[in-house]
Amino acid sequence: MSEGLLQKFGSFSPVGDLLTLIICILLMHLLIQTFITKDSNFKAFCGMLGFVALAAVFDLIFHTLLASDNMPVFLIYATRMISRFCLFGTFILYVYYFGNLLELPKKTKKTFNAVSILISSLLLLGDILGSVFGYGFTVDYSSHSYTGGFNFLAIGLLLNICILGFMLTRYKERLVFQILQGVMGSYVLCIIIHIIQGLHHQTSFTISIFILPIIALMYLLHSNPYDTETGAIHASSFTKMILDAHSKNRELMIISLHVQDFDKNAYLLRDMHSMVYNFYSKCVKKGTLFRLHGDRLVLVYRIDQNPNYEETNRALVEAFTPLYEKLKLKFKAVFVKSESKLSENNSYPDLFKYIEPKCEPNNFYTVTEDDILNFTRRLYIISELRDIEEKMDLDDPRVIVYCQPVFNVSSGAYDTAEALMRMELPDTGFLFPDMFIPVAEQTDLIHPLSLIILNKTCKVIHNMLENGFHVHRISINFSIQEVRDENFCRDILRIIEQNNIPYEKVAIELTESRNTTDFNMVKAKIYELKEKGILFYLDDFGTGYSNFDRIMELPFDIIKFDRSLVIESGKDKTSEYMVHTFADMFHKLNYRVLYEGVEDTADEARCIRMFAQYLQGYKYSKPIPIAQLENFFSKVNISPL
C-alpha cells in the first residue's frame, strides 16, 4: 500500500493529544514540586493522570500508523486498544477515587467499584469484538479506509458520568458543595465538548476530555499553595503529613518556631523567603516547612533520613542565630519527636501552645517525656470535660463534692462550709483542683462543673435540713468568666429551686477580676442574686491584686483573707498590725471577715484578735467528702422542709 489509510468517520488533528500530554506532564511536575501526602486517593489521582497520558501517547501512535504506508494491521488495532484500555481504566479510577473521597461504607464502595469494572470491561470487550466482527472499528485495506463503527467509548463516558453523578448526588452531604459543584461542572463540560466534536465530525479532542475532571480535582483537592514570604506550605498539609507518617510508623522531628507579631512586621519580610529557606535547607535533608496560624512556622523532617537528628537540631540552632540577629523578632522554638498518641489526632499545635509558656523568650526548648505525659493527661481531661458539658448531667459521678467546715467564732459551732470541687476520671483516678480547674477555665468548660457542684451541694443541704441539722449556708466557688454568661443568674436560681431549699442557704464565692469592661455587668448580676437572699464572698483577698474602690462598689457580704495574710501576720508585730488594720477597716464597714488557712491555736488566737468572725483551715478539718459534713454540724429542733 503506497499511501496512508483514508478516514471515513471523522477528521483528526494531533493538537488535542499533544495538548493533553503537555498538560499531564505539567501536572506531574507540579505534583513533584508540591508537598502532598501520598495516600490512596493521591495514588489513584496519579493513576488517572498516568492513564490519560498513556492514552494520549498511544492515540498519537495509532493515528500516526494510520497515516503511514504498509503498517501491520495488528499494530494499528493494538495501539488503539491500549489507548482505549487506558481510558476505561481512567473510568474505574474515577469511581474508586470518589468512593474514597466520599468515605462510603466499605460494602457500598466495593459495589460501585465492581459496577465500574464490570461496565468498563464489557465495553472494552465489545469494542474488541466489534473490530473482529465488523460492527466496531475496522480497517479496510482494499479501499484504503477505516471506519469507527459503534462508539463504545462515548457510551462508557456517559455511563461513567451517570455513576459518578449518582454517587455525588446520593451522598452530597459528605462533600462540600463547592467541590461538588466544581467536579460536576467539569463533567458537564466534557459532555458539551464531546457533543460539539461529534457535530463537527472531529475526533481530535477525545482524549482531552478526560483531563478536565483531573484538572478540577487538582485545583480543588490537591492544590497546595506556598507562602510567598517563607516558602512554607499550608497548615492543612501538616496534618496530612503527620497522619501519613503515623500510619507508616515513621518517626518525625517537629520543630515549632513561634515568632511574635510575625505578620505585623511586613517590612522585614522582603528577604524572608531566602533567609528561612537557607536556614533549614542547609541543615536538614528533605525537610518540609509549614506555616500554621500566621505567627508559627513548623519544620518537619524524617528521622530515618536524618539519623543524627540531635546534631541536626544543634546545626539548626546555630543557623538560626544570624537570622535572629538580623530580624530581632521575639521567638520561642520547641523541638519534639513525634509520638504515637500525639500523631493520632495531630495534637502538636496544641502541644506547642501548652509548652511555650514554659519557654524563656528567644530560646529553644526540647520537649521531655514528662511534658508529653502531662500534656496527654491534659488532653484526656479536656475530652472528659467536653463530654461532661455535652451530657450536662447535674448528677455526673465524675464531679465530686468535697467541703471544708467553717468555724463560727461567735456561736462556737460549725454552721457554714465551703464546697470544694474534685474529679474522678476512669483513666486518671482522683484529681485535685489544680489539675483540672485551670484547664477547665482556659477551655471555657468550668461552668458545667460549677453547676454540678451547686446541684450536689443543694441536695446535701436539702437532706441535712430535712434531717434536722442547722445549716446556715454553704458557699460554692464560681469564676468571674462564669458570671459574664448571660444565663448565669437563671442557672443558679433554677438549680436552687429544683432542690427546694431557701436561697439564703447558698453563698457564692468570687475572686476579684482585673477586667474593668465587665464590672457593671458583674455588679448587676450580684445584686440580682442578692435580692433573692444569696450571699457573696470575696475570695482570696490579699493575693496579688486588690482594688479597694472596686471592692467597696461590689456588694460583698464576707471578705475571705487568704492564708498568705494569716502567715504574714504571724511574722512580727508590724505584719500583724497591717493585717489587723485591713480587718478593722472591713469590720467597721459592716463586712464580715473570714480567715482561711488557720492551722494551729496560735493562728486561731491571732485571727480572733484581728476581728475574725469565721475561721477555716486544717486546725478544724481538712477537706472532706460532703457526706461527712453531718459529723460537724449539729441538729436543732425544727420542723423539716
C-alpha positions in Angstrom: 0.0 0.0 0.0 1.6 3.3 -1.1 -0.5 5.8 0.9 -1.9 6.1 4.3 -5.5 5.0 5.1 -8.2 7.5 4.5 -10.5 8.2 7.4 -14.3 7.8 6.9 -15.8 8.6 10.3 -14.2 12.0 11.2 -11.1 14.1 10.9 -8.2 14.1 13.3 -5.5 16.6 14.4 -2.7 15.7 16.8 -3.2 19.0 18.6 -5.6 17.6 21.2 -3.4 14.6 22.1 -0.3 16.8 22.2 -2.0 19.3 24.4 -3.3 16.6 26.7 0.2 15.1 27.0 1.7 18.5 27.8 -0.9 19.2 30.5 -0.3 15.7 32.0 3.5 16.4 32.1 2.9 19.8 33.7 0.6 18.5 36.3 3.1 15.7 37.2 5.8 18.3 37.5 3.7 20.4 39.8 2.9 17.4 41.9 6.6 16.7 42.4 7.3 20.3 43.4 4.3 20.5 45.8 4.1 18.6 49.1 1.2 16.3 49.0 0.5 13.3 51.3 0.9 10.1 49.3 -2.4 8.5 50.5 -4.5 6.1 48.5 -6.5 8.9 46.9 -3.4 10.6 45.8 -2.1 7.4 44.2 -5.5 7.0 42.4 -5.2 10.6 41.2 -1.7 9.9 39.8 -3.0 6.7 38.2 -5.7 8.7 36.4 -3.1 11.2 35.3 -0.8 8.4 34.1 -3.6 6.5 32.2 -4.7 9.7 30.4 -1.1 10.5 29.4 -0.6 6.9 28.1 -3.9 7.1 26.2 -2.7 10.3 24.5 0.6 8.7 23.6 -0.9 5.6 22.1 -3.6 7.6 20.4 -0.9 9.6 18.7 0.9 6.4 17.7 -2.4 4.9 16.5 -3.1 7.9 14.2 0.5 8.0 13.0 0.3 4.4 12.0 -3.0 5.0 10.2 -1.3 7.8 8.2 1.7 5.6 7.3 2.2 3.2 4.4 2.2 -0.6 4.8 1.9 -0.7 8.6 0.9 -4.1 10.1 -2.8 -4.0 10.9 -2.3 -5.7 14.3 -0.2 -2.7 15.4 -3.0 -0.3 14.4 -5.5 -2.4 16.4 -3.1 -2.9 19.3 -2.3 0.8 19.8 -5.9 1.7 19.5 -6.9 -1.0 22.1 -4.2 0.1 24.5 -5.4 3.7 24.3 -9.0 2.6 24.9 -7.8 0.3 27.8 -6.2 3.3 29.5 -9.3 5.4 29.1 -11.6 2.7 30.5 -9.0 2.3 33.3 -9.5 6.0 34.0 -13.2 5.4 34.3 -12.5 2.8 37.0 -10.1 5.1 38.9 -12.6 7.9 38.8 -15.2 5.8 40.7 -12.5 4.4 43.1 -11.3 8.0 43.8 -14.7 9.4 44.6 -15.7 6.3 46.7 -12.7 7.2 49.0 -13.4 10.9 48.9 -17.0 10.4 50.0 -15.9 7.9 52.7 -18.5 5.5 51.6 -19.2 2.3 53.7 -16.8 -0.5 52.6 -19.6 -2.6 51.2 -21.1 0.3 49.2 -17.7 1.3 47.9 -17.0 -2.2 46.7 -20.3 -2.3 44.9 -19.6 0.9 43.0 -16.1 -0.3 42.1 -17.4 -3.7 40.9 -20.0 -2.0 38.8 -17.5 0.3 37.2 -15.1 -2.5 36.5 -17.8 -4.7 35.0 -19.2 -1.9 32.7 -15.7 -0.8 31.6 -14.7 -4.5 30.9 -17.8 -5.2 28.9 -17.5 -2.1 26.8 -13.8 -2.7 26.2 -14.6 -6.3 25.2 -17.4 -5.1 23.0 -15.0 -2.7 21.3 -12.5 -5.5 20.7 -15.3 -7.9 19.4 -16.6 -5.0 17.2 -13.3 -4.9 15.4 -13.3 -8.7 15.0 -16.9 -9.0 13.7 -17.1 -5.7 11.8 -19.5 -3.6 13.8 -16.8 -1.6 15.5 -13.6 0.0 14.4 -12.3 -1.8 11.3 -9.5 -1.3 8.7 -10.3 -2.0 5.1 -7.1 -2.2 3.1 -8.9 -2.9 -0.2 -10.5 0.5 -0.1 -7.6 2.1 1.8 -10.0 3.3 4.5 -11.2 2.6 8.0 -14.5 3.1 9.9 -15.2 3.9 13.5 -18.3 1.7 13.9 -20.2 1.7 17.2 -18.8 4.3 19.7 -18.2 2.2 22.8 -16.1 5.0 24.3 -18.9 7.5 24.2 -21.2 5.0 25.9 -18.6 4.4 28.5 -18.1 8.2 29.2 -21.9 8.6 29.5 -22.3 5.6 31.9 -19.3 6.7 33.9 -20.8 10.2 34.3 -24.1 8.6 35.4 -22.4 6.5 38.1 -20.4 9.4 39.4 -23.4 11.7 39.2 -25.4 9.3 41.2 -22.6 8.9 43.8 -22.1 12.6 44.2 -25.8 13.5 44.4 -26.8 10.5 46.6 -24.0 11.3 49.1 -23.8 15.0 48.6 -23.9 15.7 52.3 -20.5 14.1 52.6 -18.9 16.6 50.2 -18.5 20.4 50.4 -21.0 22.0 48.0 -18.3 24.0 46.2 -16.3 20.8 45.5 -19.4 19.0 44.3 -20.2 21.9 42.0 -16.7 22.1 40.6 -16.5 18.4 39.8 -19.9 18.1 38.3 -19.2 21.3 36.2 -16.1 19.6 34.8 -18.1 16.6 33.7 -20.8 18.8 32.1 -18.1 20.5 30.1 -16.8 17.0 29.0 -20.2 16.2 27.6 -20.5 19.6 25.8 -17.1 19.2 24.2 -17.9 15.7 23.1 -21.2 16.8 21.5 -19.6 19.7 19.7 -16.8 17.5 18.5 -19.3 15.0 17.2 -21.3 17.7 15.4 -18.2 18.7 13.5 -17.1 15.1 12.8 -14.0 15.6 14.9 -12.0 13.0 17.0 -9.1 15.3 17.9 -10.2 16.1 21.4 -11.5 12.7 22.5 -8.6 12.1 24.9 -8.5 15.8 26.1 -12.0 15.4 27.6 -10.6 13.0 30.2 -8.1 15.6 31.6 -10.7 18.1 32.5 -12.0 16.4 35.7 -8.4 15.7 36.7 -7.6 19.4 36.4 -10.7 20.2 38.5 -9.6 17.7 41.2 -6.0 19.0 41.2 -7.2 22.5 41.8 -10.0 21.7 44.3 -8.3 18.9 46.4 -4.6 18.6 45.6 -3.5 22.2 45.2 -1.1 23.4 47.9 0.0 27.0 47.6 3.3 28.1 49.0 3.7 31.0 51.3 5.5 33.6 49.2 7.5 35.1 52.1 8.9 31.9 53.6 8.3 29.1 51.1 6.2 27.4 53.8 3.3 25.1 52.9 -0.3 25.5 54.1 -1.3 24.1 57.5 -3.7 21.5 56.1 -0.8 19.6 54.6 0.9 19.5 58.0 -2.0 17.4 59.3 -1.8 15.1 56.3 1.9 14.6 56.7 1.6 13.8 60.4 -1.2 11.2 59.8 0.6 9.7 56.9 3.8 9.3 58.9 1.8 7.8 61.8 0.2 5.2 59.5 3.6 4.1 58.3 5.3 4.2 61.7 7.8 6.8 60.6 9.5 8.9 63.3 9.5 12.7 62.7 11.3 15.6 64.2 8.9 18.5 64.6 10.2 22.0 65.3 7.9 24.9 66.0 9.1 28.5 65.7 6.6 30.9 67.1 7.5 34.5 66.1 5.8 37.3 67.9 4.0 39.7 65.6 5.3 38.0 62.5 2.5 39.4 60.3 2.8 42.9 61.7 6.4 43.2 60.6 5.9 43.1 56.9 8.8 45.4 56.3 11.1 42.6 57.5 9.7 40.0 55.1 11.3 41.2 51.8 14.1 38.7 52.0 12.4 36.3 54.5 12.0 33.6 51.8 15.7 33.1 51.1 16.7 33.5 54.8 14.2 30.9 56.1 14.9 28.6 53.2 18.6 28.8 53.8 18.0 28.3 57.5 16.6 24.8 57.2 17.8 23.6 53.7 21.5 23.7 54.7 20.9 21.7 57.9 18.1 19.2 57.1 17.8 16.6 54.4 14.3 16.7 52.8 12.8 18.9 55.5 9.3 20.4 54.9 8.3 23.8 56.2 4.7 24.6 57.2 3.1 27.8 58.3 0.5 27.4 61.0 -1.8 30.2 62.2 0.1 33.2 60.9 2.8 33.5 63.6 4.0 29.9 63.7 6.5 28.2 61.3 6.8 24.4 61.7 9.7 22.4 60.3 9.3 18.7 59.9 11.8 16.1 58.8 12.1 12.3 58.9 14.5 10.9 61.4 15.4 7.9 59.2 16.6 10.4 56.6 18.5 12.4 59.3 19.7 9.8 61.7 22.0 12.2 63.6 19.0 14.4 64.4 20.5 15.8 67.6 23.4 17.2 65.6 20.9 18.4 63.0 19.0 20.3 65.7 22.2 21.9 67.0 23.0 22.9 63.5 19.6 24.5 63.2 20.1 26.5 66.3 23.4 27.7 65.1 22.0 28.6 61.7 19.1 30.5 63.2 21.4 32.8 65.2 22.3 35.1 62.3 18.6 35.1 61.2 17.5 36.2 64.6 20.3 38.8 64.8 19.1 40.3 61.6 15.3 40.3 62.2 15.3 40.9 66.0 11.8 39.4 66.4 10.9 37.7 69.7 10.6 34.0 69.3 10.2 30.7 71.1 11.3 27.5 69.5 10.2 24.0 70.5 11.7 20.6 69.5 9.7 17.4 69.8 9.9 13.9 68.4 6.7 12.5 67.0 4.8 10.4 69.5 2.0 8.0 68.6 -0.6 9.4 70.9 0.0 12.9 69.6 0.1 11.9 66.0 -3.2 10.1 66.0 -5.1 13.3 66.2 -2.3 15.7 65.3 -2.2 17.3 68.7 1.1 19.1 68.0 -0.3 22.6 67.6 -1.9 22.3 71.0 1.3 20.9 72.4 3.2 23.9 71.3 0.7 26.3 72.9 0.9 24.2 76.1 4.7 24.2 76.2 5.5 27.7 75.1 4.6 29.4 78.4 7.4 27.3 80.0 9.9 28.6 77.4 12.2 31.5 78.0 11.8 34.3 75.4 14.3 34.0 72.5 15.3 30.5 73.5 14.9 26.8 72.5 13.1 24.1 74.4 13.2 20.3 73.9 10.0 18.5 74.9 10.5 15.8 77.5 8.7 12.6 78.2 7.1 14.2 81.3 5.9 17.1 79.2 4.2 14.7 76.8 2.8 12.7 79.7 1.3 15.8 81.3 0.0 17.1 78.0 -1.7 13.8 77.1 -3.3 13.8 80.5 -4.4 17.4 79.9 -6.0 16.3 76.5 -7.7 13.5 78.3 -9.1 15.8 80.9 -10.3 18.2 78.2 -12.1 15.4 76.4 -13.8 14.4 79.7 -14.7 18.0 80.4 -16.3 18.3 76.9 -18.2 15.1 77.5 -19.5 16.4 80.8 -20.6 19.6 79.1 -22.3 17.7 76.3 -24.2 15.4 78.6 -24.9 18.1 81.2 -25.9 15.6 83.8 -26.2 17.6 87.1 -25.5 14.3 89.0 -22.5 13.3 86.9 -20.4 10.9 89.1 -17.1 12.2 87.7 -17.6 15.5 89.5 -17.2 15.1 93.3 -18.1 17.5 96.1 -15.7 17.9 99.0 -16.1 20.5 101.6 -14.3 22.2 104.4 -16.3 23.1 107.6 -16.1 26.8 108.7 -15.9 27.6 112.4 -18.3 30.4 113.6 -16.4 32.4 116.2 -19.5 34.0 117.8 -21.5 30.8 118.2 -18.6 28.5 118.8 -20.1 25.9 116.3 -19.9 24.8 112.7 -22.8 26.0 110.7 -21.2 27.0 107.4 -18.8 25.3 105.0 -17.2 25.8 101.6 -17.9 23.3 98.9 -14.8 22.2 97.0 -14.5 20.6 93.6 -12.8 17.3 92.9 -12.9 14.9 89.9 -12.5 11.2 89.5 -11.9 10.0 85.9 -11.6 6.4 84.6 -8.0 6.8 83.3 -6.5 9.2 85.8 -8.4 8.4 89.1 -8.8 11.1 91.7 -7.9 14.7 90.7 -7.2 17.7 92.9 -8.5 21.1 91.7 -5.1 22.4 90.5 -5.0 19.5 88.0 -8.3 20.4 86.2 -9.7 23.7 87.2 -7.1 25.8 85.3 -7.7 23.6 82.2 -11.5 24.0 82.6 -11.2 27.8 82.8 -8.8 28.0 79.9 -11.1 26.0 77.7 -14.3 27.7 78.9 -15.6 24.4 80.3 -15.7 25.4 84.0 -19.4 26.4 84.2 -20.9 22.9 83.8 -18.6 21.7 86.7 -19.7 24.6 88.9 -23.4 23.8 88.2 -22.9 20.2 89.1 -21.2 21.2 92.3 -24.0 23.6 93.1 -26.7 20.9 92.4 -25.0 18.3 94.5 -24.4 20.8 97.3 -28.0 21.8 97.2 -29.1 18.2 97.5 -26.9 17.8 100.6 -28.3 21.0 102.1 -31.9 19.7 101.5 -31.2 16.4 103.1 -29.5 17.9 106.1 -32.3 20.3 106.7 -34.8 17.5 106.4 -32.8 15.6 109.0 -32.9 18.5 111.4 -29.4 19.8 111.0 -28.7 23.5 111.4 -27.2 24.7 108.1 -26.6 28.4 108.0 -25.2 28.2 104.4 -22.6 26.5 102.2 -20.6 28.6 99.7 -19.7 27.5 96.2 -16.9 29.0 94.1 -17.6 30.5 90.7 -15.2 32.2 88.3 -15.8 35.7 87.1 -15.9 34.4 83.5 -19.0 32.3 84.5 -20.7 35.4 85.9 -20.3 37.0 82.5 -22.6 34.4 81.0 -26.0 35.9 80.2 -27.7 32.8 81.7 -25.6 32.8 85.0 -28.4 34.1 87.3 -31.0 31.9 85.7 -28.8 28.8 86.0 -28.2 29.4 89.7 -31.8 30.1 90.7 -33.1 27.2 88.6 -30.9 24.7 90.5 -31.7 26.1 93.9 -35.4 26.0 93.2 -35.2 22.4 91.8 -33.7 21.3 95.1 -36.4 23.1 97.1 -34.1 24.9 99.6 -34.1 28.6 100.7 -31.9 30.8 98.6 -30.1 32.1 101.7 -28.7 28.6 102.3 -26.3 29.1 99.3 -23.5 31.6 99.1 -21.3 32.3 96.1 -17.5 32.9 96.3 -15.9 35.1 93.7 -12.3 36.2 93.1 -11.7 39.8 92.2 -11.2 40.5 88.5 -8.8 42.9 86.9 -11.2 43.3 83.9 -12.8 46.7 84.0 -15.0 46.3 81.0 -17.4 43.8 82.6 -17.5 45.4 86.0 -21.0 46.9 85.8 -22.5 43.7 84.3 -21.0 41.6 87.2 -22.2 44.1 89.7 -25.8 43.9 88.3 -25.8 40.1 88.5 -24.6 40.1 92.0 -27.4 42.5 93.0 -29.9 40.3 91.2 -29.0 37.2 93.2 -28.6 39.1 96.5 -32.2 40.2 96.1 -33.1 36.5 96.4 -31.1 36.2 99.6 -27.9 34.7 98.2 -24.7 35.9 100.0 -21.4 36.7 98.2 -17.9 36.2 99.4 -14.8 38.0 98.1 -12.3 35.1 97.9 -8.5 35.2 98.2 -8.2 38.8 99.5 -4.6 39.7 99.7 -3.2 37.6 96.8 -1.6 39.9 94.4 -4.3 42.3 93.3 -6.7 44.4 95.3 -8.6 47.4 94.1 -10.4 48.9 97.2 -12.6 51.1 95.0 -14.0 48.1 93.2 -14.3 46.0 96.4 -16.4 48.8 98.0 -18.6 49.1 94.9 -19.4 45.4 94.7 -22.0 44.2 97.3 -19.9 41.5 99.0 -21.0 40.2 102.4 -17.9 38.4 103.6 -14.2 39.1 102.9 -12.0 35.9 102.9 -8.5 36.7 104.0 -6.1 34.4 102.2 -3.8 32.0 104.0 -0.8 34.2 102.9 -2.1 37.0 105.2 -2.5 34.6 108.1 1.1 33.6 107.6 2.3 37.2 107.2 0.5 38.3 110.4 2.4 35.7 112.4 5.9 37.0 111.4 6.1 40.1 113.7 4.1 42.8 115.3 4.3 45.1 112.3 2.9 42.5 110.0 0.1 41.6 112.4 -0.7 45.3 112.8 -1.0 45.7 109.0 -3.4 42.7 108.6 -5.3 43.8 111.7 -5.8 47.3 110.2 -7.3 45.8 107.0 -9.6 43.6 109.0 -10.6 46.5 111.3 -11.5 48.6 108.2 -13.8 45.9 106.8 -15.3 45.3 110.2 -16.2 48.9 110.6 -17.7 48.9 107.1 -20.0 46.0 108.2 -18.3 43.3 106.2 -17.7 40.0 107.9 -14.2 38.7 107.9 -13.2 35.0 107.3 -9.7 33.8 107.7 -8.7 30.7 105.7 -5.6 28.6 106.3 -5.8 28.6 110.1 -3.6 25.6 111.2 -3.0 25.9 114.9 -4.0 27.5 118.2 -1.6 30.5 117.6 -3.2 31.2 114.2 -6.7 31.0 115.8 -5.9 33.4 118.7 -4.3 35.9 116.4 -7.1 35.8 113.8 -9.7 36.3 116.6 -7.7 39.4 117.8 -7.9 40.6 114.1 -11.8 40.7 114.1 -12.3 37.2 112.8 -15.9 36.1 112.6 -15.3 32.9 110.7 -12.2 30.6 110.7 -11.4 27.9 108.2 -8.3 25.6 108.0 -6.6 22.4 108.9 -7.0 23.2 112.6 -10.6 22.4 112.3 -10.8 20.0 109.4 -9.1 19.0 106.2 -11.4 19.0 103.1 -13.7 16.0 103.5 -16.4 14.4 101.3 -19.5 16.5 101.7 -21.5 13.5 103.0 -19.3 13.7 106.2 -20.4 17.3 106.9 -23.1 15.9 109.3 -20.2 14.9 111.7 -19.5 18.7 112.2 -23.0 20.3 112.1 -25.4 20.0 115.0 -29.1 19.3 115.0 -31.8 21.6 116.1 -35.5 21.1 116.9 -37.1 22.5 113.8 -39.7 21.0 111.5 -38.3 19.5 108.3 -38.9 21.1 104.9 
